Amino acid sequence: MGMFNRKPTPASTVIATGAEIDTAAKALAAGDDTLATQLCDRAGPDRQRVAMAILAASADHAPQN
């Protein structure tokens, strides 16, 4: 019975660290989206959450006029 053979999911999975998000945000604010894209691709189903975290952090690094 497949119903009883399910593996438990890990309680906490680190998708992206704060340092990785901050580094990708700095690069994104400078016009380079390569790191942000790689980090989002690695996040899989949590892609949208990681993308929003990067966008929010990039606002802190955007040049002020």
N, C-alpha and C positions, 0 to 999 in steps of 0.2 A: 504494500500500500504506500503510494507516494506521499500521501498526506502526512504520514508519521516520520518521513525521512527528511524533513526540511531542516536546513542548517540555520542556526540563529544568525541574525545580522549583527555586526559589531555595534556596540553601544555608541561609540564616538569614532568617527573617521575624520581625519584631518584632510580637508580638500585642498586648501591653500593657506599658508601661514600669512600672518600680517605683514611680514617683511616682503614676501613674494608679491602680495597685493600692492604694497607701497611702491616697490620697484617697478611693477607694471604700470602703476598709476603715473609715476614720474615720467616714464617713457611715453605713455599715452599723451600726457600734457605737452610733451615736446614734439608730438606728431608721429610717433612710432607706435604702431599697434601690434607689432610682432609678439612681444612678451604677453600682452593681454590676450591675444588670440591663442597662444600656446597654453596659457593658464586655464582659459575657458574650455579648450578642447580636453585638457586633462581632467577637468571637473566632471565631465560626463553629464549625468542627469541634473547636477547642481549648477550647470552652466550659467543659468540666468542669475542665480544668487551671486556667483563669483563676478559676473559681468557688472552687476549693480554695485558691488563693493568696490570694484576697480574704478567705475565711473564716479562714485561718490568721493573716493580718495583723490582722484585726478583733479577735482575742483580745488583742492588745497594747493596743488602744484601749478595751477594755470597761471600764466603771466597776467599781472594786473595792469590795466591801461591807466 
